[in-house]
Amino acid sequence: MGRLLKFELRKLFTQKSTYILFGIMVGLSVLSVVVSNFSIIAVAMAEISGNKDASFAALNTLGSANFEIIVGIFVAMFVCADYDLMTNKNVLSRGFTKSEIYFAKLIVVYAVVIVELIALFAINFFVGWLTMGLKTNQDFGAFAAKISVLFIIALAETAMFFAISILLRKTGGSIALNIVTPIAVLLVFMLFDSLAKFEDFALAEYSFSMMQTNILMSPDFTKLPVYAVVCAGYAAFFLVASYFATVKRD
């Protein structure tokens, strides 16, 4: 496994796309925070949330950095590279198992995404501090709780992108599906709600985009543990299903 991890890391650091995509993500993130001082919509969102400051900028990281799009593209390009180039057969011929290949790719993907998330949260907070200031009287415990759940949401989305990519094994198709799927899931959930017409339950609330929005805009903290559990369930489903499908695949 150690040799395989080194191979995956070497491939990661030699791909120009790794640095280009991260640079785009940082640039979009910083630009979004700066523009939020002038955008009517962003100002309105900040006023509704009650925090037009560095904490709001940090909490808005997943949206402002276009996380879903950039990470979806990165995961597809990294995971599918071996299958596009047919080098996966060479790796298998050297005695590595499908399970080892799966987990090596998964570990590297999550390591990159975790580092990127920490960097983006920090960059957004710092830029927000410079441009909007920081309210010292706010509840930093609540802020930490929201950031933690947003982190879990991001990791659950990454699991979905990884599952799509490793099952499809085609870079172009995986990129397209990774971009479209979060929106498609929201639309399907909304359609279910319109047909089911439950009074006290809305499935769309538990789509990734709606959970992010609710965390950013709502002062209600009671849903945070629920969102965390739901996202953990999403991640477990995507990873377990993709693992067994990958291992049993010819």
Disulfide bonds with the S-S distance in Angstrom:
none
